[in-house]
Amino acid sequence: MKLAFLFHPVKDLQESQQYYEGLGMTEAWREGNQVLGMSMKDCEVQLMIEEDEHDLGPGGVFLVDSVDDFYHEHEAKLNFVKIPCTIPPGRYAIYLDATGNPIRIIDSTNKD
């Protein structure tokens, strides 16, 4: 697992983008009108802001080789609140750590 993003749910993507740009961040990528990646100077980890998943709160997004393999290997011992699903770069799932913090995992299996 490698930390790829810090996830922050937001109420207004455009307003949040302006806020983070005011802190010196720049847009790195965008998925439609709901998800935006922000780059920080001299930092590999990006901030991902999204108008979704407000009930789960912020947390890390970790890159794994295969979300499906990770899910099947850990399904019995981890509390998955979102089973693997397809997103533009590949697959995505969420489980909660021992104190209820969301841990998001993604892979980049969709290279089309």
Protein Blocks (a to p, Z undefined) as FASTA:
>chain_A
ZZfbdcdddfblklmmmmmmmnopacfbdehjlbccdddehiabdcddddehklnopadd
dddfblklmmmmmmmmpccfbdcdddfklpcdddddfkopacdddddfblZZ
